[in-house]
Amino acid sequence: MHTNNAWRGCATIAALLALSLSGCATPSRSTAPLPPVAVAPPALPAPPQISAPLPQQSYLQSARQRILSWHNRLTGTPPTCDSCSTGGRDD
């Protein structure tokens, strides 16, 4: 009983596949080619504007100040080494 239903399902799928493939393979009724249409390429968008103001100090300077303030808040004392206050550089 199960094999009969399986064969019916396979036969139905095969018939639908054959119909769809034959529909795609047949030429269309209008044999005249469509005339080419001139399409202008889309224009490029305008470049983005810089809306954020530039920072007043460099990232390195602001990071150094934040690190030192965090260190002071956590320990209660300023760093004791000279390289800590200059960020490891000998300015």
For each residue, the residues with C-beta under 8 A, 3 or more apart:
1: 4 5
2: 5 6
3: 6 7
4: 1 7 8
5: 1 2 8 9
6: 2 3 9 10
7: 3 4 10 11
8: 4 5 11 12
9: 5 6 12 13
10: 6 7 13 14
11: 7 8 14 15
12: 8 9 15 16
13: 9 10 16 17
14: 10 11 17 18
15: 11 12 18 19
16: 12 13 19 20
17: 13 14 20 21
18: 14 15 21 22
19: 15 16 22 23
20: 16 17 23 24
21: 17 18 24 25
22: 18 19 25 26
23: 19 20 26
24: 20 21
25: 21 22
26: 22 23
27: 31
28: 31
29:
30:
31: 27 28
32:
33:
34: 37
35:
36:
37: 34
38:
39:
40:
41:
42:
43:
44:
45:
46:
47:
48:
49:
50:
51:
52:
53:
54:
55: 58 59 62
56:
57: 61 62
58: 55 61 62
59: 55 62 63
60: 63 64 87
61: 57 58 64 65
62: 55 57 58 59 65 66
63: 59 60 66 67
64: 60 61 67 68 86 87
65: 61 62 68 69
66: 62 63 69 70
67: 63 64 70 71 87
68: 64 65 71 72 78 79 84 85
69: 65 66 72 73
70: 66 67 73 74
71: 67 68 74 75 78 79 84
72: 68 69 75 76 77 78
73: 69 70 76
74: 70 71
75: 71 72
76: 72 73
77: 72 80
78: 68 71 72 85
79: 68 71 84 85
80: 77 84
81: 84 85
82: 85 86
83: 86 87 88 89 90
84: 68 71 79 80 81 87 88
85: 68 78 79 81 82
86: 64 82 83 89 90 91
87: 60 64 67 83 84
88: 83 84
89: 83 86
90: 83 86
91: 86
